[in-house]
């Protein structure tokens, strides 16, 4: 690896936002099929990668304490191992993760961390791996990792592993807010399977590209939101509070929750809403995508 390779300021691992999320089917193995429009924000975790005598992973930041698995079980450790197994040649690395994205919030923090590291490895390793191998590594790490590896506006289908790059016009600012409730994805999909949710006929018939605005994309809804609200009613309260803020044109839960978002007309309006909700105890960030 080149001596000039270390990421001195850290790599951005951006937060993932599901502008909408429709459940369109279910595989025989029980996994739900989805159709979701995804964007990535200017806010996220930071990952610092440096050559080291031996591999190591350290974590800090406001949400670092919520990751209590052994370093060897961290998704970045798995990404590094799989990159090497695919033929990537890279020496020992010290990987430091600053966790600014809430854990268990539907913002794709872990998946984005793994994707950011894979991109860095592909660009900086003495021996990269074929792009086809990288595309095979990503879904084996998690269903959201392929989308995070692309890192731009896209449509996710299948169980999330199939992506189609899209082009949408950025819309001002986006407010991210979390009720500080840990919401495991598995819990929500298990609850969905046990609920009376019925997959609508033709649910996946409308192309995401037919929407005329970001607000229209959000208006298509998140099928997981009602299930998540049953698990944690505060999520519904948070969405309603965001919707009532001045300048908010759309609001919804992202992914499987518990984080929510609001699309705002101006930065000042998004900043004001973030400050107000933070004063009520919610975690908030005003950013852009």
N, C-alpha and C positions, 0 to 999 in steps of 0.2 A: 504494500500500500504506500502511496506517495506520502511524503512527510507533510505535504501541503493539504492533506485530506481532512484533518479534524474540522468539525463544524463548531467554530469558536463561539458563535452566537446561538447555536442550537437550531435544529430543524423544526419548522412548524408542522404539527400534526393537527390539522384543523377539525373543528367540531362539524359533525354531519347533521344536516337538517332534512327530515322527510317532510316536504311540503304537503304531500298527501300519501296515503298508504291504503290500498284496497286489497282485500283478501279475495282472490279470484279462483281458488281451487285448493285441493289437498291431495298430496301424493299418497300412494299406498303405504308408505312407511310412516305416515302421520304428519310429515312436514307440510306446513301451509305454503301455498303459492301466492305470491304477492305481485302487485304492480305499484311502483312508488316513484315519484319524482323527487330527486335528491339534489341538494346544493351544499356547498361547503363555505364556512365562514372565515373571516380574517382572524378570528379568535380560536385558540386551541392550546394544546399541550406543547411543550418544547422538549426536544430530545437532543442531547449533546453526545456526540460519538468521538472517541479519541483512541488512538493506538495505546496498548497497555501490555504489561508483561503477561497478564492473564485476563480471561474474560470476566467481566463483572457487570452487575446491574444494580444501580442505586436509584431511589425514588424519593422525591420530596414534593413540596407544593401543598396547597390547601387541601387537596384530596388524596395526597400520597398515602396517608395513614389508613385509607380504606382498602388499599391493596395489601392484604396480609398473607398472600401466598408466597412460598419460597421463591427467590429470584429465578431459579431454574424453571419455574412454572409460569413465569411472566410471558406474555404473548411475544414480546420482543426477543426473549431468549429462544423461543420456539422458531421465530422467523429467522434468526441468525443460524440456528442449527439446520433448518431446511434449506437455506440458501447454500450452505456448505455442502449438504448432501446432494444438491442439484448440480454441483460442480463449481460453485463460486469459490474463488481463492481469496481469502481474507485472513489476516493475522488476528491475534487476540485483541479484543476491544473492551474498553470501559464505556458502558452505555449509562447515561444519566437521564432520567425522565422527570420533568417537572409537571406534575398533574394539576392543571388548572381547570380541566373539564370534570364536572361531577361524575362520579362512578355510579353505574346503574341508573342512568338518566335518559337513555335513548339517544345520546349524542355521539355514539360511536367512538368513544375515547380510546379504548384498547385496540380496536380495529385500525383506527387512524394512526396510532403509535406504530403498529406492525407495518402498515403500508409506508409510512414515512421512512422507517428503517430500511425496508426493502428497496425503496428508491435510492436512498443514500448508498447502500451496498452496491447496487447496480452501477452507480456512477463512480464509485471510489475504489472498489475492490480491484486487486491486481488482475483477477480473472472474473469477468461477469458471467452471468448465465444467459442462455437464449431467452428472448422475450416469451416464447411459448412456455418455457419452464417457469418463469416468473408468474405467468398467468395461471399455472397449475398450482404453484405454492400458495397463492393468495386465498383461494376458496378453502383449501385444506386448513387454513388458520382460522377461518370464520366466514360466515355468509356475507358480512359487510366489508370484508377486506378488499375484494375486487373493486368495489365502488370507491373505497378510500384510496386505493392505488391509483385510480384514474384522477381523483381529486378535483373534479369539475362537475358542472351541471350534467345530470344523466338520469336515465330511466332504469330502475332496477326491476327485473322480473325473475321468474323462477322462484327459488327460495332466497333470492337476493344476489345470486352469483352471476346472473346474466345481465350485462349492462349495455345500454345504448347511449352514446354521448348525445347531448341535446344542446340547444342554444336558446337561452332565455335572457332577457334584458334585466340587469340588476335593478332592484327596486329600493332605492334609498337605503334605509337602515332596517336591521332586524334586532329585536330584543329577545334574549334568551333568559328564561327564568325557571327555577327549580324549586319545588316545595320541600327540598331536602329529604325526600323519601327514596330509599333504595328500591328499585323495581327490576328484579331479574327478568330478562326476556322470557326465560322458560316458564316462569310463573304466569305471565300474561297469556302466552300461547296455550298453556294447559287450561287456564280459565276459559279461554275462547273455545277450546274444544269441548268443554263441559257446559258451555252456555247454549242458548237457543239461537245463536247467530246462524243465519242462513246465507250462503253465498248466492248473491243475486245473479240471475241469468244475464249474460252479456256484460258482466261486471268489467271485463277487460276489453270490451269492444271499442271503446273510445280512445283514440291515440292521445297521449299526453301532449303532443305537439299541437293539438287543436285548440288549446287554451289560449286566450288572448292576453292574459296578464297573470302575474304571480298570484294575485288575489283569487283569480278563477281556478288556478291550480290548487290553492289551499281549500277552496270551497268544495272540492271533490271529496274532502273528508279523510279521516283516519279511522279505519274500522276497529282499531285496537283501543281507541280512546274510551268508548263506553265501558269496555271490560276493565280498563285501568282505573276508571273512576269508581267502579264498584269496589275495587281493591283499596283505593285511596281517594275518597271523595274530595280531598283538598285539591286534587288535580283539576276537577271541574270548576272549583271556586277560582283557581288561579287563571284558567282560560277566560272565565267571565270577567275577572278583574283586568286582564290585559285588553280584552275587547272594549272595555269602557274608557280606556285611556285616550286622551286627545291625539288625533293623527293616526290611530291604529286602523288599518284597512283590512286586516285578517289576523286571526289568532287560532292556535290549535296546539295539541300535544304533538311531539315529535317521536317517531319510532314507537317503541313499546313503553315510553315514559320512563321516568316521571316528569322530565323537563318539557316545558312548553315554549312557544315562541309567538312573537307578534311582528307583523310587517308594518313599518311606519313610513309616513310620508317624508319626514325630515330627521336628521341626526338629533336635533334639539328635542324633538318630541320623544324619540326613543330614549335619549339620555334622561329626560325628565321622568318617564315611566319607570325606567330602571331604578332611579333614585327613590321614587315613591314606594315601589314594591320591596326594595331592599330595606327600607325603613320599617316594613311590616314583617321582616324576618326571612323573606325569600332570598335565595341566591339569584343574582342578576348580572347580566353583561349586555351592554349595548354595542353592537358591532355591525358589520356589513357582509354581504356575500356577492 
